[in-house]
Amino acid sequence: MKLLLRPEECATLLDCGKTKFYEDFVKNPTFPKPVIIGKTKFWKFVDIDEWVRGLKASA
């Protein structure tokens, strides 16, 4: 399992396309902030997993 995910990997994990990932998730203020390395944005798998679990728990 990778610890840092690129946007396309996040989109796959969230079962959406890359465009929807940016439009619906990245712009959501509750979504985890990325880690920026150089010019590339990565998201921590753990942060996204916790965020999804929180959504499921509140539903």
Sequence and secondary structure as in RCSB ss.txt:
>XXXX:A:sequence
MKLLLRPEECATLLDCGKTKFYEDFVKNPTFPKPVIIGKTKFWKFVDIDEWVRGLKASA
>XXXX:A:secstr
  SEE HHHHHHHTTS HHHIIIIIITSTTS   EEETTEEEEEHHHHHHHHHHHHHH 
